Amino acid sequence: MTDDIPYDKSFGLPAVTVEQVMPGVRRILCNNPGPFTFKGTVSYIVGEGRVAIIDPGPVDEPHIAALLDAVRGETVTHIVITHTHRDHSPAAARIKTATGAPTFAEGPHRAARPLFVGEAPRQESGGDREFHPDTVLADGDMISGDGWTLEAVATPGHTANHMAYALKEANVLFSGDHVMAWSTPVVAPPDGAMSDYMASLEKLARRPEPIYFPGHGGAVRDAPRFVQQYIHHRRGREQSILHRLAKGESDIPTLVRAIYIGLDPRLIKAAGLSVFAHLEDLTTRGVVATEGAPSIEGRYRLAGG
Ligand SMILES: [Zn+2]
């Protein structure tokens, strides 16, 4: 299947180097590159003098030192988390100890739905189960500091507790892993849910911010249009799955081979989870049928077929 999203994979920021991306917003790249993290996690510092840190990242000593170095002589008043994956939230505890700043997030890590009988939580999903925010945020909550205001924008899907944050003074959005310029994120049940993810994309498509700063890679430009392309891309993938199932009952490995041509072998498992997320959504909507609860090992067919 052709990729219809105009990805921007240019991102030249060296690790552990502070860069001012716009007035009142600095970023630092952690040196944790990988197939899911791209060049690494990007942490943001919002404000000047009295600042918020968004996503301090993993427990990576050079990165933590670089973050603390960047705010030397300033006061960190808020530590803000987009979601509890291990490449985003674990360093919050260290930054809190060093600065005394409280943590803010939608909530602790949780699955998007109850586990089915016999279904184990996915250990490899990278959930940070240690993190518990000092202050729990709901959609639309505002947190503010010296010259900055962040609006919490609930964007579940990649994880159940994913929050984006709109910087009101600059009309930009910190989009975490929900929308990124270099790739689409993994949406993997039970931590993630495709129905939530699509609803969160529709929600962002209606927002005004033209520029997003994601948790990995460079800024998303012309963001509302890019979000539409994301939506289009996922609908296209759903169509590919349905097209394949119209030829007969199938399982997830077969669907992955049919749909993802030339896939990086390191991403096969993630692609399977992504297809699973679509099938779970399609089953809930009554479009696709399977035996019992949808599972990664299950066989799927068109409902009524
Ligand atoms: Zn993530």
Residues whose N, C-alpha, C, O or C-beta is under 5 A from the ligand:
A	BS01	ZN	H85 D177
